[in-house]
């Protein structure tokens, strides 16, 4: 059992919402769209090893590497046209 937990939303509701948004935008061309749209999964864990394991697991599912961006942060990004799907792993808080 992994030492990390990924809190995720309702997958079917998310996908349904994306389809509804696409249909709405198609039917309403006057509605503006973002220049740099993104979805972000923020990943946290109690210790550095668990955080890294979880981030790499999420990145593998996206088919991209998790990259160390410094300061204890990891980032993985996959682009779908102009839309980014990001996994951001934040450093664990100091535990006492």
C-alpha angles and dihedrals in degrees: 000000000000121000092228134074124209112206107211136176131237103298097202093047090050093051092045090050091051091052091047090050092050091049091047093050091047091052094044110046092170090068110099121231128212119268093222108020118185144172115210131198107198112207125201132170137174095250139025096249094052091045092052093045092051094046092049090048091053091045092051090054088054091048094240135103123257108236128205105235095181135261092064093299126130125197134191122179134182121185124217101190103300093341119098124208106198135189112198119186114199124205116266117257116251108266123208 
